[in-house]
Amino acid sequence: MTNYETVDYTLENGIATVRLNQPASLNAMTPTLGTELLEAIRRAATEARVLVIGAHGRAFSAGANLNTLTFELDDPERDIGTGLESTFNPMMELLRDYPIPVITAVKGAAAGIGCSIALMGDLIIAGKSAYFLQAFRHVGLVPDGGSAYILTRAIGRVRAMEMMLLGQKYPAEKAYETGLITRLVEDEAVDATAAALAAELAAGPAFSLRGIRRATWAAYEMPFSEQLKEERAQQRLATRTDDFVEGVKAFRERRKPVFTGK
């Protein structure tokens, strides 16, 4: 078993829960935290049926920790993007192509790269204290971690541009109203709500859920005719799973299906 310094990892009943565990810094991203989070996400893909990403403390993540830069500010070749290439871009692509459903549980700040990670959930549960912040312009940077891609598709170009150009907090209530998040609950109910939804998904038909993820992400960019072909291909494969047979039998017998993920 891997021992982590900056994240907590648990696996129970097919649910992998990964929590950022640097509450004193509001879970600000450091090279170590990013590397461990990526490793934990990779690990969950091999042994779980659902992944929940949350955090300890009062914030999901305050974004990059600018106190841990690996270069000097007077270095003319300075480049904060090296961490993107080694860690965060691979993390975002992994989550996009993930083989199991992803739930994010957000309280307090989800800023910078933390905002991007929070918004990669298939189901995004936010407490009333939560807010999403594109803070890059405040330190002379541009959005990264797929921010522009995710936001423009989730809430449209105009609102996404407002978030990124002005760098103002986007509160959870507004995020819920505009379709950026899935559930808005009291802070103390965030983890329990995420756990309940994870349990529901973990008991579901694994191939079907994976196919839904794949088709939905593909729809972001794929022409309609290609989307129809993708759905056709996924449906053929889904039909040949044991879970499909069980689902039909349960429907005919008027009982709740018991899926095995096969």
N, C-alpha and C positions, 0 to 999 in steps of 0.2 A: 504494500500500500504506500502511496506517495504521501510524504509529510509536507504540508504547505505552511509557509510563514505568513502569507497575506490573504489567503482565502480559506474558507471552511468548505469541506466537501462531504456530503452524506449521500448514501444510497439506501433507499428503503422502498420495498414494494414496487420496484421498477422505476422509481422516481429519483433522479439525481438532483440534489439541491446544492447549488454553488452560491456562497455568500461572500461578497467582498468583506474583508475583515481588517480594515484600517480605520476604525471609527474616529480616532483622534484627529486624523487629517481629512475627515469627511470622505474617506475612501478615494482620495485624490490618486490618480493613476501615476505609478512609478514603473520603471522597467521591470522590477521584480513582480509587482502586482499584475502587470500586463502579461508577463510570461507565464505566471502561475495560473491566471485566469484562462489563457489560451490552452494550457495543458489540461486543466480541469474540464474544459468544454470538449476537448478531443477525447478525453477519457470517458465522459458521459455518453458520447456517441457510440461507444463500444459495449456498454454494459447497462444502459437504461432504456426505458421506453418513453420517458418524458424528461426534459431538462427545465429546472426552475433556476433563474438567476436573480438573486436578491442581494441584500447587504445588511450588515450589522450597523447599528448607530442610527443617527437621525438624517443621514443623507445616502442616497444611492451612490453617487459619485460626483465630486466637485470638479471633475475633469483632470487635465494633466497637472501634475505637481511641478510647478516651475522652479521649485527649490532643488530639484534633483536633475537638472539639465546635465547632459554629458559633454557639454562644450562650454567654452568661455564666450561671454558676450562680445569681446573684442576680436574674436576670431573671424576674419573675413569669409571663411569657408563654412561658417556655422550652418547647421541644417537640422532643424527639429524633426524633419520628416523621416529620419532613419528608423525611428521606432515604428512608424507606419509600415514601412516595408518589411521589417522583421517580425512584427507582432500584430498590430491592429488591423492592417489590411487583410492578412491571412485569417484573422479572427472573424472579420465581417463576412468574408467569402465563405468560411466554414459554416457560419450561422445561416447564411442564405441557402446553402446546399445541404443543410443538416438533415439527417435521416429520421429524426424524431421531432415531435412538437416542442416548441420553446415557449416558456412563460417567463415574463419578467415582472418582478414585484418591486414597485418604486415608492419610496418615501423620501420627502425632502428634495434636495437638489439632484437633478440629473443634467449635468453641464458638460459641454465640450464632448470629448470622446465618450464620456459617461452617458450623455444624451443619446448618442448613436447606438450604443450597446442596449440601452433601455428600450429604444424603439425598434430593435430587431426581434422583439418577442412576437410570436404569432398571436398570443394573448398578452395584453399589457394591463396589469392591475396597478392602479395608482391610488395612494392615499390622498386625503384632502390637503395635506401639507406639501404634496409633490409639485414640482415645477420643472419645466424643460427649458434649458438655456443654451443658446448658441453664443458662447462668450468670446469667441475668437477675435472679433473686431476690437475688443477692449484691450487686447495685448498685441495688436498689429498683425494678426494671423488670419488665415482663411479657413473656413469650415473644412473638416476632414472626417475620416471614418464613414464616408458615404452620406454625410449629412444632407447635402443638397439633393442627392438622389432619393433618399428616404422621404424627406420632408415634402418635396414638390409632388411626389406621388400620393402622399398621405393627406395633405391639406391644401394642395394647389400651389402654383407658382407665387401668387400674391402674398399669401400668408407666410409661406416659406421665406420669401425674400424679406418680409418684415422681420421675422425672427432673426435672420442672419445679418441683415444690414443694421438693425437697431440694437441687437444684442440685449433685448429685454426678456424678462421672465415670461414664460408661457405657462400660466397656472393650470393645475390639473383640471379644474372645472371647465376652463375654456378648451383644454385638450380633449375632454370628453365630448363637449358640445360639437366640436369640429371633426370628430372621428379619428383623432390621433391615438386615443387609448381605448381599451375594451371595457374596463370597469372603473368606476370611481367609488371608493369606499372610505370609511373612517380609517385613520392610520393604523389603529390597533387591529383592524380586520384584514389588512393587506396580506400578511403571510398566510392566514387561515384561508382566505379566498383563493389565493394562488395554489395552496395545497389541495383544496377541494377540487379545483378545476384540473390539477395535475392528476389526481386520483381518477377522475372521470376519463381523462385521455389515456392514462396507463391501462385502463380496463377496456379500451377500445380496440378496433381492428387496425393493427400496426401498419399494414401495407396501404390501407385506405387513407389513413392519416398522412402517411408519407406522400402518397400521390396527390392529396389535396394541397400539401405544402408546395410540391413541385409545380403543379399546375398554376397555383396562384402566383408564385414568383415568376414563372415563365410568362404569365399574362402581362407583367410589367412592360415587357419589350417585344413579345412575339406578335406577329401579324395574326389576325383572327383566323385565317385559314390554317396557319401553322398551329395555333392553339387548339383548334378542333382535332387536328391530327395527333397532337400530344395527348389530349384527353382520351382519344380513341385507343391509343397505345396503352395508356395507364389502365383503362377500363378492361382491356383484354387480360392484362396481368392480374388485376384485382379479382376478376372472375375466377381465376384459377387458384385462389388462396382458400385455405381451410376456413378462414373467418367469413368469407362470402357464403360458403355452404352452411355454416352455423347461423349466419344472419337470416338466410332464407328459411331454414328449418324453424328458427325461433319465431319468425313472422307467421309462418303457417300454423305453428303450434300455440300462438298467442302467448308467448313467454319472453322474458328478457334474455337476449343472447349472452353467451359466455365466450368471449373471444380469447384466443390463445396467442395471437400475434403471428400465426403461421399461415 
